[in-house]
Amino acid sequence: MLSILIALVLLVAGVGVVYLLLRRMNEEGIDIAAPGSCRRGGCRVPGRPLVDAAEQMPQLADNSDERRKPEA
């Protein structure tokens, strides 16, 4: 019974600390929102298209065939 009470006290203390941290960040002007949310201006904005890794980093595409061939 005592361990359950201690766990609940620690849980409430942790929630309180997170609440105070988020409130302080909001007061300092740090935007607390998920990426792409309406608070960050991403509301109703279509997502970026997926890009192939070879297009992002062409240096990987150049050497990819050479690494796959076993050395004889």
N, CA, C and O of each residue as an XYZ file, in Angstrom:
288
protein
N       0.825     -1.193      0.000
C       0.000      0.000      0.000
C       0.870      1.258      0.000
O       0.579      2.232     -0.694
N       1.938      1.215      0.791
C       2.835      2.369      0.874
C       3.519      2.626     -0.468
O       3.726      3.779     -0.848
N       3.871      1.553     -1.191
C       4.539      1.731     -2.482
C       3.596      2.364     -3.510
O       4.031      3.155     -4.347
N       2.310      2.018     -3.449
C       1.339      2.624     -4.367
C       1.194      4.110     -4.076
O       1.116      4.920     -4.999
N       1.156      4.469     -2.813
C       1.050      5.868     -2.422
C       2.279      6.664     -2.871
O       2.150      7.790     -3.352
N       3.452      6.088     -2.714
C       4.689      6.750     -3.149
C       4.692      6.917     -4.669
O       5.098      7.963     -5.177
N       4.246      5.900     -5.390
C       4.193      5.984     -6.854
C       3.233      7.082     -7.301
O       3.540      7.826     -8.232
N       2.077      7.195     -6.652
C       1.116      8.240     -7.008
C       1.667      9.638     -6.708
O       1.459     10.568     -7.487
N       2.362      9.785     -5.591
C       2.956     11.081     -5.247
C       4.014     11.462     -6.282
O       4.075     12.612     -6.717
N       4.842     10.502     -6.674
C       5.863     10.786     -7.687
C       5.236     11.115     -9.041
O       5.736     11.975     -9.767
N       4.151     10.438     -9.377
C       3.461     10.717    -10.631
C       2.893     12.129    -10.635
O       3.052     12.857    -11.615
N       2.236     12.520     -9.553
C       1.670     13.869     -9.459
C       2.783     14.915     -9.485
O       2.624     15.964    -10.110
N       3.890     14.652     -8.825
C       5.004     15.596     -8.841
C       5.583     15.738    -10.246
O       5.914     16.847    -10.665
N       5.709     14.637    -10.975
C       6.223     14.688    -12.341
C       5.311     15.462    -13.274
O       5.778     16.253    -14.094
N       4.016     15.236    -13.148
C       3.046     15.973    -13.972
C       3.109     17.458    -13.649
O       3.031     18.293    -14.551
N       3.247     17.791    -12.376
C       3.355     19.194    -11.980
C       4.587     19.864    -12.553
O       4.520     21.010    -12.998
N       5.704     19.167    -12.547
C       6.947     19.728    -13.087
C       6.811     19.972    -14.588
O       7.230     21.018    -15.084
N       6.235     19.025    -15.310
C       6.052     19.196    -16.756
C       5.113     20.364    -17.033
O       5.357     21.152    -17.946
N       4.042     20.481    -16.251
C       3.108     21.593    -16.426
C       3.801     22.932    -16.217
O       3.630     23.850    -17.018
N       4.586     23.051    -15.141
C       5.287     24.313    -14.868
C       6.309     24.624    -15.950
O       6.473     25.784    -16.330
N       6.998     23.606    -16.451
C       7.978     23.809    -17.515
C       7.304     24.321    -18.784
O       7.782     25.270    -19.405
N       6.192     23.694    -19.168
C       5.485     24.131    -20.369
C       4.903     25.526    -20.201
O       4.908     26.311    -21.149
N       4.407     25.847    -19.027
C       3.853     27.180    -18.783
C       4.954     28.240    -18.865
O       4.746     29.311    -19.434
N       6.119     27.941    -18.299
C       7.234     28.892    -18.345
C       7.720     29.087    -19.782
O       8.023     30.208    -20.192
N       7.792     27.999    -20.541
C       8.218     28.117    -21.936
C       7.230     28.972    -22.719
O       7.641     29.773    -23.558
N       5.939     28.816    -22.459
C       4.926     29.598    -23.155
C       5.043     31.081    -22.789
O       4.865     31.946    -23.646
N       5.339     31.374    -21.533
C       5.494     32.766    -21.102
C       6.717     33.415    -21.737
O       6.722     34.622    -21.976
N       7.755     32.625    -22.013
C       8.976     33.153    -22.627
C       8.844     33.271    -24.145
O       9.760     33.757    -24.808
N       7.727     32.836    -24.693
C       7.509     32.970    -26.123
C       7.927     31.783    -26.946
O       7.935     31.856    -28.175
N       8.275     30.685    -26.299
C       8.648     29.477    -27.027
C       7.367     28.745    -27.399
O       6.578     28.381    -26.527
N       7.161     28.530    -28.692
C       5.939     27.908    -29.172
C       5.970     26.414    -28.877
O       6.899     25.713    -29.277
N       4.961     25.941    -28.183
C       4.886     24.534    -27.818
C       3.764     23.912    -28.631
O       2.602     23.927    -28.223
N       4.123     23.368    -29.779
C       3.120     22.735    -30.637
C       3.821     21.683    -31.487
O       5.026     21.757    -31.730
N       3.062     20.732    -31.920
C       3.601     19.674    -32.767
C       3.942     20.238    -34.145
O       3.290     21.177    -34.602
N       4.951     19.680    -34.812
C       5.272     20.133    -36.162
C       4.081     19.941    -37.092
O       3.451     18.884    -37.098
N       3.778     20.969    -37.874
C       2.668     20.912    -38.807
C       1.328     21.269    -38.198
O       0.302     21.188    -38.873
N       1.320     21.665    -36.929
C       0.046     22.005    -36.302
C      -0.382     23.414    -36.696
O       0.412     24.181    -37.240
N      -1.628     23.749    -36.422
C      -2.159     25.062    -36.787
C      -1.456     26.181    -36.018
O      -1.354     27.296    -36.529
N      -0.979     25.918    -34.825
C      -0.301     26.956    -34.053
C       1.035     27.345    -34.684
O       1.532     28.447    -34.448
N       1.616     26.457    -35.479
C       2.877     26.759    -36.159
C       2.660     27.206    -37.591
O       3.623     27.357    -38.342
N       1.430     27.418    -37.978
C       1.149     27.879    -39.330
C       1.123     26.778    -40.359
O       1.150     27.065    -41.556
N       1.072     25.547    -39.946
C       1.076     24.441    -40.883
C      -0.294     23.853    -41.122
O      -0.415     22.769    -41.694
N      -1.318     24.546    -40.695
C      -2.678     24.034    -40.824
C      -3.105     24.078    -42.297
O      -2.944     25.095    -42.972
N      -3.643     22.974    -42.773
C      -4.134     22.842    -44.147
C      -3.037     23.036    -45.191
O      -3.320     23.433    -46.322
N      -1.817     22.763    -44.828
C      -0.710     22.852    -45.771
C      -0.363     21.435    -46.195
O      -0.078     20.598    -45.338
N      -0.378     21.141    -47.475
C      -0.059     19.777    -47.898
C       1.381     19.424    -47.533
O       2.266     20.280    -47.538
N       1.592     18.175    -47.223
C       2.922     17.710    -46.852
C       3.881     17.740    -48.024
O       3.481     17.785    -49.187
N       5.157     17.715    -47.682
C       6.173     17.687    -48.732
C       6.194     16.311    -49.382
O       5.988     15.304    -48.704
N       6.439     16.256    -50.685
C       6.504     14.950    -51.340
C       7.720     14.169    -50.864
O       8.744     14.746    -50.500
N       7.590     12.855    -50.873
C       8.703     12.012    -50.482
C       9.817     12.116    -51.512
O       9.560     12.151    -52.716
N      11.043     12.165    -51.038
C      12.199     12.300    -51.917
C      13.047     11.051    -51.761
O      13.277     10.573    -50.650
N      13.506     10.532    -52.885
C      14.366      9.365    -52.879
C      15.705      9.732    -52.246
O      16.195     10.846    -52.429
N      16.288      8.813    -51.514
C      17.565      9.078    -50.847
C      18.660      9.392    -51.866
O      19.554     10.188    -51.580
N      18.603      8.780    -53.050
C      19.607      9.041    -54.076
C      19.509     10.480    -54.579
O      20.516     11.069    -54.970
N      18.296     11.051    -54.573
C      18.144     12.438    -55.002
C      18.669     13.400    -53.951
O      19.217     14.450    -54.285
N      18.502     13.044    -52.679
C      18.970     13.920    -51.613
C      20.489     13.904    -51.508
O      21.116     14.951    -51.341
N      21.082     12.709    -51.606
C      22.523     12.580    -51.461
C      23.079     11.805    -52.648
O      23.213     10.583    -52.590
N      23.402     12.512    -53.720
C      23.870     11.813    -54.926
C      25.168     11.050    -54.707
O      25.447     10.096    -55.433
N      25.958     11.444    -53.731
C      27.213     10.726    -53.503
C      26.955      9.293    -53.067
O      27.804      8.427    -53.278
N      25.800      9.022    -52.461
C      25.457      7.653    -52.099
C      25.072      6.850    -53.329
O      25.386      5.662    -53.412
N      24.407      7.466    -54.268
C      23.971      6.763    -55.475
C      25.158      6.388    -56.351
O      25.133      5.346    -57.006
N      26.202      7.222    -56.375
C      27.363      6.952    -57.222
C      28.098      5.691    -56.789
O      28.557      4.929    -57.639
N      28.218      5.457    -55.499
C      29.012      4.344    -54.994
C      28.174      3.128    -54.632
O      28.731      2.108    -54.225
N      26.878      3.200    -54.763
C      26.030      2.106    -54.287
C      26.267      0.822    -55.073
O      26.283     -0.258    -54.483
N      26.452      0.911    -56.392
C      26.661     -0.288    -57.196
C      28.021     -0.912    -56.912
O      28.152     -2.136    -56.920
N      29.017     -0.100    -56.666
C      30.358     -0.612    -56.415
C      30.423     -1.369    -55.097
O      31.148     -2.358    -54.988
N      29.672     -0.916    -54.088
C      29.710     -1.577    -52.791
C      28.987     -2.924    -52.810
O      29.313     -3.814    -52.025
N      28.024     -3.073    -53.691
C      27.236     -4.294    -53.715
C      27.959     -5.432    -54.411
O      27.683     -6.599    -54.135
N      28.889     -5.107    -55.316
C      29.598     -6.157    -56.054
C      30.690     -6.758    -55.166
O      31.489     -6.023    -54.585
N      30.726     -8.069    -55.060
C      31.795     -8.686    -54.263
C      33.135     -8.543    -54.985
O      33.217     -8.605    -56.212
N      34.164     -8.352    -54.190
C      35.507     -8.214    -54.783
C      36.028     -9.595    -55.150
O      35.883    -10.552    -54.389
N      36.636     -9.681    -56.329
C      37.128    -10.974    -56.785
C      38.630    -11.036    -56.705
O      39.224    -12.057    -57.052
